[in-house]
Amino acid sequence: QVQLVESGGGLVQPGGSLRLSCAASGNIFNIRAMGWYRQASKKQRELVATIHSGGSTNYEDSVKGRFTISRDNAKNTVYLQMNSLKLEDTAVYYCYVDEGLRRSWGRGTQVTVSS
């Protein structure tokens, strides 16, 4: 069983920045990737960013150049630095860890971008 705890969400003005953190703990054997999904109200969940075990990253097109995903392997922690935030970034952000055989999810943290 893997536990994921997100933090760092909150209210921010358009153009502002926010940094999300996600710490994984529990019975973790082999992490292939960690990353972030988000789900806006009444919208489909979408993949925002992923960082793989080899260090490569992937981003959803709308966040490229604005968001940066990083990790601290020693702490099993993944971060999402979000800059130049837009209204459409408002969503619940969910951390995930992919171990190949299973995928675990956090409970989410709310990010609200509003003027």
N, C-alpha and C positions, 0 to 999 in steps of 0.2 A: 504494500500500500504506500503510495506516494502522496504527500501533502504539499500543496502549493498555496502560498499566501502572497497575494498582491498588495501593493501599497503605492501611494503617491498620487492617486486620483484626486480630483477636486475641480473647483471652478476657476476658469482662467478667461481673460479677454482675448478676442481675436488678435493674432499676431504674437501672443504670449507663448511661454514655454512651460513644459511639465516633464517630469521624469518619473516613470513608473518602474517599480522594482518587483521582482517575484523570486521568492526563496523556496527552493524545493528541499524537502526532508523526507525521511522514512526509508523504506526499502528500495533504494535506487541502485541498480546494477550496471546499467549501460545506457547512457543518454546519447541518442542519435541526434536529437535536435531539441531546441527549446524555442519558444516564440510567443507571439501574441495574436489572438483573434479579437475582433470587436463586433458588437451588435448594437446598432442604433434601434431606437424604439420602433417596433413593428417592421423591422427590416431583417433580411437574412444575415446570418453571421458571416463575416468575411475575414480572411487571413490578412493580417497587417504586415507581419515581419517574422522571419525565421532565421535562426543562426544554427548551423549544423556543427557536428562534432569536429570537422576539419577546419572550421572557421568561416566558411563561406556563408553569405547572407542572401536573403531574398526579401523583396519589398513589394507591396501592392503599389500599383502605378501612381495612385493619387498621393502617396506619402513619400515617394522618392525625392531625395534632396531636402526633405524636412525632418524625417524621422531617422534615428540611428539605433540599431539594436546592438547590444554588447553583452558580454557574459563574464562571470567570475567562476571559473571551473572549480576552484577550491571550495567555494561556498555554495556551489550549485545554484547560482543566482543569475537571472537574466534581467537586463534593463532595457527600457525603451525611452530614449531621449526624444521628446517631441518639441519641435520648434515651429515657428510660424503657424501656429494653430489656427484652424478655420472652423466656422460654425458646423460644417459637415463632419468634423472629427468627433463631435459629440456622440458618445456611445458608452456602453459598458465594455471595458477591456478585460479579456480573459487570458491568463497565462496558461501555457501548456508545455508539457514535457513528453517527448516521443522516445520511448525505449525500444522501438521496433516491434516488440510483441504486444505492447500496450501503450495507450496514451492517457495521460492524466490531465485534469483541468482544475484551475482554481475557481473560486466563487465569483471573481470579477471585482473590478473597481470602476466607479463611475467617473468619467471625464466629461465635463460640461464646458463648452466654449460659448460664451455669451457676452454681448456688449452691455 
